[in-house]
């Protein structure tokens, strides 16, 4: 299974979108390097938006080429095979694609033949040590390969070749832009004959482009105000004040449009005056033909694109493409003016991602940026076209909802956005859970200016975080409290605090079976809260508060002791080899008494240590790894088994698995849920099974609900899920166990 790895984007070359190297093998050394922070200051690469793809089956050659190109300031991706290169080229636009001539399966020329029709603007290089090479042509008669890089290459030669290749690619892109886009061109010419000539020349140079010809400046100014043009061509006879005023007048009327002046003199002084007046380019009439016109329009297009890009960056967030803070202030002020005239309402939502810092610290800022882009897309997908979304910086977003009738509409939008964030984002092999906290301020109820609304939405957002995250809070002028029931929330949290002492927690059990469903392996203990008024409360409602408050330590210890006693009772009564699985919280690892607590629970219950399996999350392995490893070794010394729960959703490197004393991987239910329809999920599940068995680990699948899912999990050592049983209270679970009473039935038991 191919793995994507970060490479050639170190402190010396921090590309905006960090390059990926596709490789079929990952050494432990490479994996460790992936998680190291760069040493020393960083700098922006000279060509941060120019990407080069190098394809070579020789790892040392890939590294040498990438190091050299990176040192020139380019962003470099490398691929080991032609197949990997095809995948990468489908995901990113490259200025240069260089490939080694001799590669297995798909050689360099064959690869370029496949890529060129799909990426015609790129420059293509063949790298070879051959002294003579017959290069094929395209169907059009043009060369298939733009240039040959001879081995061994020198740094100076490679730098020149790459510079030519990038320039060639950029010219092709500009030409393509001019050729393909139907760019309306405004022509100002006092002479009807010259106007006809320019119209004909434009049609010859750019068959798909329209020319709009006017005779005087006033007409040109008027039409430029009501129509969109890509560029302006103005014919001037002399460089007198009248001609220069034409150019200056056009520049004032259409400051965003490039202006091409056509004159009959090659005098340098005249050209300088024309350019100073506001022209983008000056073309001598006697040299004007379709080629030179197309060239001049290309330069004009490049200038226009650059100016548009600069204007875009001035008001846009470079990571997500959303409006930035400055643009939000302007948009908010204009929106307030509009709703004031219409006598309706406006809502400002501040969204802050929960625990986003953990992603940056664990996986790096580049993957953090990818997650921000996912969040931005999800926001836009769930907003109206008239709504405004902005990124304020860091992990903070803002949304302006205009034309609301009441605050309930704002609340409904906030709930929809929170739901949109719920599905984990899959990025570079990681599955990252993402939730947010939203603060809501309403105009004019909570402020009549943009500054007031931003201040109050910000306060409300922080109150949402204090309320437990993954929720919203509506600002209140009276006391800053939510109108959605803060008192009820506080009472609910107080009930959670006292639930343990009031004996309201109960332990449910879910069976784990072999894949053929003939043998019972064990029971997983899962906590529930039997609330006197709300009834049975699932962990999703109370577990986050237990975690954040630290109460999980006491509750977790109680669950462990209770479950050990219950399973020991079942062992004594009917099933001697029954195994117990219990989840451990990260908070339980923070203290120094976890091993003592486990030892005490085993001693009090009489449950053999070899029949206890403790489940930890994958992300826990990445937190204080030395301490975690030490604790796990102490637990293993007692004789207990260690399993990774929800495997595939955390941030751990596969190489880390070999450094921890593990016994079992549990495939997360998110991969099982769509395994019958999603080929990617099937691939991941198969990979986890193969990985686990290669490391001599058992593999258990969670969340199996259908027989079809089970049949696609061949190779697993066991499974659990609604297909056989939901988590049940001890009495119901006991009845299930009695069906498998044969004491020899637990094939996975130690």
C-alpha positions in Angstrom: 0.0 0.0 0.0 1.5 3.3 -1.0 2.1 5.9 1.7 2.4 9.6 1.4 5.3 11.3 3.2 6.3 14.9 3.6 9.6 15.7 2.0 11.7 18.6 0.7 9.6 21.2 2.6 11.9 21.8 5.5 12.9 25.0 7.2 14.8 25.9 4.0 11.8 25.5 1.7 8.5 25.9 3.5 6.2 25.7 0.5 2.7 27.0 1.1 1.2 23.6 0.3 3.9 21.2 1.6 4.9 18.7 -1.1 4.3 15.0 -0.8 6.5 12.2 -1.8 4.8 9.0 -2.9 6.7 6.0 -1.9 5.9 2.3 -1.5 8.3 1.8 1.3 8.7 3.7 4.5 11.8 3.2 6.7 11.6 3.8 10.5 14.2 6.5 10.1 12.0 8.3 7.5 9.0 8.1 9.7 10.8 9.6 12.7 12.0 12.5 10.5 8.5 13.2 9.5 7.6 14.4 13.0 10.7 16.4 13.8 10.3 20.2 13.9 12.6 22.2 11.7 15.6 23.7 13.4 16.4 27.4 12.9 14.5 30.2 11.2 12.4 29.6 8.1 12.3 31.6 4.9 9.9 31.8 2.0 11.1 30.0 -1.1 12.0 32.1 -4.0 9.4 30.3 -6.2 6.9 29.2 -3.6 4.1 28.7 -6.2 6.2 26.8 -8.7 6.1 23.1 -8.4 8.3 20.5 -10.0 7.6 16.7 -10.1 10.5 14.4 -10.5 10.0 10.7 -11.2 12.7 8.1 -10.6 12.8 4.6 -9.2 16.2 5.3 -7.7 15.7 6.8 -4.2 19.2 8.4 -4.1 18.6 10.0 -7.5 15.2 11.4 -6.3 16.8 12.8 -3.2 19.7 14.4 -5.1 17.3 16.0 -7.7 14.9 17.2 -5.1 17.6 18.7 -2.9 19.1 20.5 -5.8 15.8 21.9 -7.1 14.7 22.9 -3.6 18.0 24.8 -3.1 17.0 26.8 -6.2 13.8 27.8 -4.4 11.3 25.5 -6.1 8.7 23.3 -4.4 9.5 19.7 -5.3 7.4 16.5 -5.3 9.0 13.2 -6.0 7.4 9.9 -7.1 8.9 6.4 -7.3 6.8 5.0 -10.1 5.0 6.3 -13.2 1.7 5.2 -11.6 2.4 7.4 -8.6 3.3 10.3 -10.9 0.0 10.0 -12.7 -1.9 10.1 -9.4 0.0 13.2 -8.2 -0.3 15.0 -11.5 -4.1 14.5 -11.3 -4.1 16.3 -7.9 -1.7 19.2 -8.6 -0.7 21.4 -11.5 3.1 21.3 -12.1 5.3 23.7 -14.0 7.8 21.0 -14.7 7.6 17.2 -14.9 10.9 15.5 -15.1 11.2 11.7 -15.4 14.1 9.2 -15.6 14.1 7.5 -19.0 14.6 3.9 -17.6 12.0 2.8 -15.1 10.2 -0.5 -14.7 6.6 -0.8 -15.8 6.2 2.7 -17.1 9.3 4.4 -18.4 9.8 8.2 -18.7 8.8 8.6 -22.3 5.7 6.5 -21.9 4.8 8.5 -18.8 5.1 11.8 -20.7 3.0 10.5 -23.5 0.2 9.8 -21.0 0.6 13.1 -19.2 1.1 15.6 -22.0 -2.5 15.6 -23.3 -3.8 16.1 -19.8 -1.2 18.7 -18.7 -0.2 20.5 -22.0 1.1 23.6 -20.3 3.8 21.8 -18.3 7.4 21.5 -19.4 8.6 17.9 -19.8 12.1 16.8 -19.2 13.8 13.4 -19.7 16.7 12.5 -17.4 19.1 10.0 -18.9 22.7 8.9 -19.1 22.3 7.8 -22.7 24.6 9.7 -25.1 22.2 9.4 -28.1 18.4 9.5 -27.8 15.8 9.5 -30.5 12.8 11.4 -29.1 9.3 10.8 -30.5 7.0 13.7 -31.6 3.4 14.5 -30.7 0.6 14.0 -33.2 0.9 17.7 -34.0 4.5 17.4 -34.9 5.7 19.2 -31.9 8.5 17.5 -29.8 7.1 15.2 -27.0 10.0 16.2 -24.7 11.0 19.8 -24.2 14.6 19.2 -23.1 16.9 16.4 -22.0 18.8 16.4 -18.7 22.0 14.5 -19.1 23.4 12.4 -16.3 25.5 13.3 -14.4 24.1 16.8 -14.2 25.8 19.8 -12.5 24.0 22.2 -10.3 24.6 25.1 -12.6 23.3 23.2 -15.7 20.3 22.0 -13.8 19.5 25.5 -12.5 19.5 26.8 -16.1 17.4 23.9 -17.4 14.8 24.3 -14.7 14.6 28.1 -15.2 14.0 27.6 -19.0 11.4 24.9 -18.3 9.5 27.1 -15.8 9.5 30.1 -18.1 8.3 27.9 -21.0 5.5 26.5 -18.8 4.4 30.0 -17.7 4.3 31.2 -21.3 2.2 28.3 -22.3 -0.2 28.9 -19.5 -0.5 32.6 -20.5 -0.9 31.7 -24.2 -3.5 29.2 -23.2 -5.4 31.7 -21.1 -5.4 34.2 -23.9 -6.4 31.6 -26.5 -9.1 29.8 -24.6 -10.8 32.6 -22.8 -13.2 34.8 -24.8 -11.6 38.0 -23.8 -13.5 41.1 -24.9 -11.0 43.7 -26.2 -11.8 47.4 -26.3 -10.2 49.1 -29.3 -10.0 52.9 -29.4 -9.1 54.2 -32.9 -10.1 57.5 -34.5 -9.4 56.0 -37.9 -12.1 53.7 -39.3 -9.5 52.0 -41.4 -7.2 51.4 -38.5 -10.2 50.1 -36.5 -11.1 47.6 -39.2 -7.4 46.5 -39.5 -7.2 45.9 -35.7 -10.5 44.0 -35.6 -9.3 41.8 -38.4 -5.9 41.2 -36.7 -7.6 40.3 -33.4 -9.9 37.8 -35.2 -6.8 36.3 -36.9 -4.7 36.2 -33.7 -7.6 35.2 -31.4 -10.4 33.6 -33.3 -12.6 33.2 -30.3 -12.3 36.8 -29.0 -14.5 39.7 -29.6 -13.3 43.2 -30.5 -15.4 46.3 -29.6 -14.2 49.3 -31.6 -14.9 53.0 -30.7 -13.7 56.2 -32.2 -13.3 58.7 -29.3 -12.3 58.7 -25.7 -15.8 59.5 -24.3 -17.3 56.5 -26.0 -14.4 54.3 -24.7 -14.9 55.6 -21.1 -18.7 55.1 -21.4 -18.5 51.5 -22.7 -15.8 50.5 -20.2 -18.2 51.4 -17.4 -21.0 49.1 -18.5 -19.0 46.2 -20.1 -16.2 44.0 -18.8 -13.0 44.0 -20.9 -9.8 42.1 -20.4 -7.7 44.7 -22.1 -7.7 47.9 -24.1 -5.9 48.6 -27.4 -5.5 52.3 -28.3 -4.1 53.5 -31.6 -2.1 56.7 -31.3 -0.5 58.7 -34.1 1.9 60.8 -32.0 2.9 61.1 -28.4 1.5 64.6 -28.0 -0.6 65.7 -25.1 -3.8 64.6 -26.8 -2.6 61.0 -27.3 -1.2 60.8 -23.8 -4.5 62.2 -22.4 -6.3 59.4 -24.1 -4.2 56.8 -22.3 -4.5 58.6 -19.0 -8.2 59.0 -19.4 -8.6 55.3 -20.1 -6.4 54.5 -17.1 -8.6 56.6 -14.8 -11.8 55.1 -16.2 -10.6 51.5 -16.1 -7.7 51.3 -13.6 -7.8 47.5 -13.5 -7.4 46.9 -17.3 -4.1 46.6 -19.1 -3.7 49.1 -21.9 -1.8 48.4 -25.1 -0.7 51.4 -27.1 0.0 51.0 -30.8 2.2 53.7 -32.4 4.1 54.4 -35.6 7.4 55.3 -34.0 10.2 53.3 -32.4 11.5 56.3 -30.5 12.5 55.3 -27.0 11.4 58.7 -25.6 7.9 58.3 -27.0 7.6 54.8 -25.6 8.6 56.0 -22.2 6.0 58.8 -22.3 3.3 56.3 -23.3 4.2 53.9 -20.5 4.4 56.7 -18.0 0.9 57.9 -19.0 -0.5 54.5 -18.0 0.0 52.0 -20.9 1.0 48.5 -20.1 2.8 47.9 -23.4 3.8 49.8 -26.5 3.8 48.0 -29.9 5.3 49.6 -33.0 2.7 49.5 -35.8 5.0 48.3 -38.6 6.0 45.3 -36.5 2.4 44.5 -35.6 1.2 41.1 -36.8 -0.9 38.3 -35.2 2.1 36.9 -33.4 3.1 40.2 -31.8 -0.4 41.1 -31.0 -0.9 37.7 -29.3 2.4 38.2 -27.4 1.3 41.7 -26.2 -2.0 40.5 -25.1 -0.3 37.6 -23.2 1.8 40.1 -21.4 -1.3 42.2 -20.7 -3.1 39.1 -19.4 -0.2 38.3 -17.1 -0.2 41.8 -15.8 -3.9 41.7 -15.2 -3.7 38.3 -13.5 -0.9 39.6 -11.2 -2.9 42.7 -10.3 -6.0 40.7 -9.7 -4.0 38.3 -7.5 -2.6 41.1 -5.5 -6.0 42.6 -5.0 -7.4 39.2 -4.1 -4.6 38.7 -1.5 -5.3 42.1 0.0 -8.7 41.0 1.1 -8.5 37.2 1.1 -7.1 34.6 3.5 -4.3 32.9 1.5 -4.9 29.5 3.2 -8.7 29.1 2.7 -9.5 31.7 0.1 -12.2 33.2 2.4 -12.4 36.9 3.1 -9.8 38.0 5.7 -10.4 40.2 8.8 -10.1 43.5 7.0 -12.5 42.4 4.2 -14.9 41.1 6.9 -15.0 44.6 8.5 -15.9 46.2 5.2 -18.5 43.6 4.3 -20.1 43.7 7.7 -20.4 47.5 7.6 -22.1 47.4 4.2 -24.4 44.5 5.3 -25.4 46.5 8.4 -26.3 49.5 6.2 -28.4 47.3 3.9 -30.4 45.6 6.7 -30.9 48.9 8.4 -32.6 50.2 5.3 -34.7 47.0 5.0 -35.6 46.9 8.7 -34.6 43.3 9.2 -31.9 41.6 11.1 -28.3 40.4 10.7 -26.3 37.8 12.6 -22.6 37.6 13.1 -21.3 34.1 14.0 -17.8 33.6 15.4 -16.6 30.0 15.0 -13.5 28.7 16.8 -12.3 25.1 16.1 -12.0 23.0 19.3 -8.5 21.8 20.2 -7.1 22.8 16.8 -3.8 23.4 18.6 -3.4 19.6 19.1 -3.5 19.1 15.3 -0.8 21.6 14.7 1.4 20.3 17.5 0.9 16.6 16.5 0.9 16.7 12.7 2.4 20.1 11.8 1.1 23.3 10.5 0.8 22.1 6.9 -1.7 19.5 7.7 -3.4 22.0 10.0 -3.7 24.3 6.9 -5.3 21.4 5.0 -7.8 20.9 7.8 -8.6 24.7 7.7 -9.4 24.3 4.0 -11.7 21.4 4.7 -13.5 23.4 7.3 -13.8 26.4 4.9 -15.3 24.2 2.2 -17.8 22.6 4.7 -18.9 26.1 5.8 -19.5 27.3 2.3 -21.4 24.2 1.4 -23.9 24.9 4.2 -24.3 28.7 3.7 -26.4 30.7 1.2 -24.8 32.5 -1.7 -25.6 35.8 0.0 -23.9 34.8 3.3 -20.3 35.9 3.9 -17.7 33.6 5.4 -14.3 34.8 6.5 -11.2 33.5 8.3 -10.0 35.8 11.0 -6.7 34.1 11.6 -5.6 30.9 13.4 -8.5 28.6 13.8 -11.2 31.4 14.0 -13.8 31.9 11.3 -16.7 34.4 11.0 -20.0 34.2 9.1 -22.4 37.1 8.3 -26.0 36.1 7.9 -28.0 38.9 6.3 -31.8 39.4 6.0 -32.9 37.3 9.0 -36.4 37.5 10.5 -35.5 36.3 14.0 -32.6 34.8 16.0 -33.9 31.3 15.6 -32.7 31.4 12.0 -29.2 32.2 13.1 -29.3 29.4 15.7 -30.5 26.9 13.1 -27.6 27.9 10.8 -25.1 27.5 13.7 -26.5 24.0 14.4 -26.2 23.1 10.7 -22.6 24.3 10.6 -21.7 22.3 13.7 -23.2 19.2 12.2 -21.3 19.8 9.0 -18.0 19.7 11.0 -18.8 16.4 12.7 -17.6 13.9 10.1 -13.8 13.3 10.5 -11.6 14.8 7.9 -9.3 12.3 6.1 -6.0 13.9 5.3 -2.8 12.2 4.2 -3.8 8.9 5.9 -5.0 10.5 9.1 -8.6 10.7 10.2 -9.0 14.0 12.1 -12.1 14.7 14.2 -13.1 18.3 14.2 -15.6 20.2 16.2 -16.3 23.9 16.8 -17.7 26.4 19.2 -19.9 29.2 17.8 -20.8 32.6 19.3 -23.8 34.5 17.9 -24.5 38.2 18.0 -27.6 39.8 16.4 -28.0 43.2 14.8 -29.5 45.4 16.2 -30.2 43.5 19.4 -26.6 43.0 20.5 -24.9 46.0 18.8 -25.4 48.6 16.1 -21.9 48.7 14.7 -19.6 46.1 13.3 -17.1 46.6 16.1 -19.8 45.9 18.7 -21.1 42.8 17.0 -17.6 41.4 16.6 -16.8 42.0 20.3 -20.1 40.4 21.4 -19.8 37.4 19.0 -16.3 36.8 20.3 -17.5 36.8 23.9 -20.3 34.5 23.1 -17.9 32.1 21.3 -15.7 31.9 24.4 -18.8 31.2 26.5 -19.6 28.3 24.1 -16.2 26.9 24.8 -16.7 27.3 28.6 -20.0 25.4 28.2 -18.1 22.3 27.0 -17.3 23.0 23.3 -19.0 21.6 20.2 -21.9 23.9 20.7 -23.2 27.5 20.2 -24.0 30.4 22.5 -26.3 33.3 21.8 -25.0 36.6 23.3 -27.3 38.2 25.9 -27.2 41.9 26.7 -28.4 41.3 30.3 -25.9 38.9 31.8 -23.9 37.5 28.9 -25.6 34.1 29.4 -27.2 32.0 26.7 -31.0 32.1 26.3 -30.8 28.4 25.4 -30.7 27.1 28.9 -27.5 27.8 30.8 -29.2 27.0 34.1 -30.2 23.6 32.8 -26.7 22.9 31.6 -25.2 23.8 35.0 -27.7 21.6 36.7 -26.9 18.8 34.3 -23.1 19.1 35.0 -23.8 19.2 38.7 -25.8 15.9 38.3 -22.8 14.4 36.5 -20.5 15.3 39.4 -22.8 13.5 41.9 -23.8 10.5 39.7 -20.9 8.3 41.0 -21.7 8.9 44.7 -25.4 8.4 44.0 -24.6 5.1 42.3 -26.2 6.1 39.0 -23.6 4.8 36.7 -24.1 1.3 35.3 -21.8 -1.0 33.2 -23.1 -2.5 30.0 -21.3 -5.3 28.1 -21.0 -6.0 24.4 -19.8 -9.4 23.2 -16.8 -10.0 21.0 -16.9 -13.1 18.7 -14.8 -14.9 16.2 -15.5 -14.1 12.6 -17.5 -17.3 12.1 -19.8 -16.3 15.1 -19.2 -19.7 16.6 -17.0 -18.7 19.5 -17.3 -16.0 22.2 -14.0 -14.2 22.7 -14.8 -11.7 25.4 -17.0 -8.8 26.6 -16.2 -5.1 26.4 -17.3 -3.0 29.3 -19.1 0.3 28.4 -20.4 2.8 31.0 -23.9 4.3 30.9 -25.6 6.9 33.2 -29.0 6.0 34.6 -30.4 9.5 35.3 -33.5 9.5 37.6 -35.4 11.9 35.3 -33.7 11.6 31.8 -33.5 7.8 31.9 -30.5 6.0 30.3 -27.9 8.6 29.1 -25.3 7.6 26.6 -21.6 8.5 27.0 -21.7 11.1 24.2 -23.6 13.5 26.5 -21.6 13.1 29.7 -18.2 11.8 28.8 -16.8 15.1 27.4 -17.5 16.8 30.8 -16.0 13.9 32.7 -12.9 14.2 30.6 -12.5 18.0 30.8 -13.3 18.1 34.5 -11.0 15.2 35.4 -13.9 13.2 37.0 -13.1 10.5 34.4 -10.4 9.2 36.7 -12.8 8.2 39.5 -15.4 7.0 37.1 -12.9 5.0 35.1 -11.6 3.3 38.2 -15.1 2.4 39.3 -15.9 0.9 35.8 -12.7 -1.2 35.9 -13.4 -2.6 39.4 -17.1 -3.2 38.6 -16.4 -4.9 35.3 -13.7 -7.1 36.7 -16.0 -8.4 39.5 -18.8 -9.1 37.0 -16.6 -11.0 34.5 -15.0 -13.0 37.3 -18.5 -14.0 38.4 -19.3 -15.2 34.9 -16.0 -17.1 34.7 -16.7 -18.9 38.0 -20.3 -19.7 37.0 -20.1 -20.7 33.4 -17.2 -19.4 31.2 -13.7 -19.8 32.7 -11.8 -18.3 29.8 -14.0 -15.2 29.2 -11.9 -12.1 28.6 -12.8 -8.5 29.6 -12.0 -5.4 27.6 -12.0 -2.0 29.3 -11.3 1.4 27.8 -8.8 3.7 29.5 -8.9 7.5 29.2 -5.9 9.7 28.5 -6.6 11.4 31.8 -6.1 8.1 33.6 -2.6 8.0 32.1 -1.8 11.4 33.5 -1.6 10.2 37.1 1.0 7.9 38.6 -1.6 5.5 40.1 -3.0 3.8 37.0 -0.9 0.6 37.4 -1.8 0.5 41.1 -5.5 0.9 40.3 -5.4 -2.0 37.8 -3.5 -4.2 40.2 -6.0 -3.4 42.9 -9.0 -4.2 40.7 -7.5 -7.5 39.7 -6.7 -8.4 43.3 -10.1 -7.5 44.6 -12.0 -9.3 41.9 -9.8 -12.3 41.5 -9.8 -11.9 37.7 -6.6 -13.3 36.2 -4.5 -10.5 34.7 -4.2 -12.5 31.4 -8.0 -12.2 31.0 -8.0 -8.4 31.1 -7.5 -6.3 28.0 -7.0 -2.5 28.4 -7.9 -0.4 25.4 -6.2 2.9 24.7 -6.7 5.4 21.8 -4.3 5.7 19.0 -3.7 9.4 19.7 -2.6 8.6 23.2 0.5 6.8 21.8 1.6 10.2 20.5 1.2 12.1 23.7 4.3 11.9 26.0 5.4 8.7 24.2 8.1 7.7 26.6 5.8 8.0 29.6 3.1 6.1 27.9 5.4 3.4 26.8 6.8 3.0 30.4 3.3 2.8 31.8 2.3 0.2 29.2 5.3 -1.9 30.0 4.4 -1.9 33.7 0.8 -3.0 32.8 2.2 -5.8 30.6 4.4 -6.9 33.5 1.2 -7.6 35.4 0.1 -9.9 32.5 -2.7 -7.8 31.0 -3.3 -7.3 27.3 -3.0 -3.9 25.5 -5.2 -3.0 22.5 -5.4 0.1 20.4 -9.0 1.3 20.1 -10.4 3.1 17.0 -7.2 2.3 15.1 -6.8 4.3 11.9 -8.4 7.5 13.3 -5.5 8.9 15.3 -2.1 10.4 14.5 0.4 7.7 15.2 3.1 6.6 12.8 3.0 2.9 11.9 6.6 2.7 13.0 5.5 3.6 16.5 3.5 0.4 16.8 6.7 -1.7 17.0 7.9 0.4 20.0 4.9 -0.3 22.2 3.9 -3.6 23.9 0.7 -4.2 22.0 -1.5 -7.2 21.6 -4.5 -6.1 19.5 -5.6 -3.5 16.9 -9.3 -2.6 16.8 -10.5 -1.3 13.4 -12.5 1.8 13.9 -16.2 1.6 13.1 -15.9 4.5 10.6 -14.0 2.2 8.2 -16.5 -0.6 8.8 -19.7 1.5 8.3 -19.2 2.1 4.5 -17.0 -0.9 3.8 -19.6 -2.4 1.5 -19.8 0.7 -0.7 -16.5 2.5 -0.2 -13.4 1.0 -1.8 -11.1 3.2 0.2 -12.6 1.9 3.5 -12.1 -1.7 2.3 -8.5 -0.9 1.4 -7.8 0.6 4.8 -9.4 -2.3 6.6 -7.4 -4.8 4.6 -4.2 -2.8 5.3 -4.9 -2.7 9.0 -5.5 -6.5 9.1 -2.3 -7.1 7.1 -0.3 -4.7 9.3 -1.6 -6.2 12.5 -0.8 -9.8 11.5 2.6 -8.8 10.2 3.3 -7.5 13.7 1.8 -10.6 15.3 -1.1 -8.7 16.7 -4.8 -9.8 16.9 -7.2 -7.6 14.8 -10.7 -6.9 16.0 -13.4 -5.0 14.0 -15.8 -2.7 15.7 -19.3 -1.5 14.7 -20.2 -4.5 12.5 -23.9 -4.2 11.7 -24.5 -6.4 8.7 -23.5 -9.8 7.4 -22.2 -8.1 4.2 -19.8 -6.0 6.3 -18.6 -9.1 8.2 -17.9 -11.0 4.9 -15.5 -8.2 3.8 -13.6 -8.4 7.0 -12.0 -11.8 6.3 -8.8 -12.1 8.1 -10.0 -10.4 11.3 -9.6 -12.5 14.4 -12.8 -11.2 15.9 -15.6 -8.6 15.8 -18.2 -6.9 17.8 -21.3 -4.9 16.8 -25.1 -4.7 16.5 -25.0 -7.6 14.1 -24.8 -9.9 17.2 -25.7 -7.7 20.1 -25.9 -4.1 21.3 -24.3 -3.2 24.6 -26.5 -4.8 27.3 -26.9 -4.7 31.1 -25.4 -7.6 33.0 -28.6 -9.7 33.2 -29.1 -9.6 29.4 -25.4 -10.0 28.7 -25.4 -13.1 30.9 -28.2 -14.7 28.8 -26.1 -14.1 25.7 -23.0 -15.7 27.3 -25.0 -18.8 28.2 -25.3 -19.6 24.5 -21.5 -20.0 24.4 -21.1 -21.8 27.6 -18.5 -24.3 26.2 -15.4 -23.5 28.3 -13.1 -24.2 25.3 -14.9 -21.7 23.1 -12.7 -18.6 23.4 -10.1 -19.1 20.7 -8.4 -15.7 21.3 -8.3 -16.1 25.1 -4.7 -16.4 26.4 
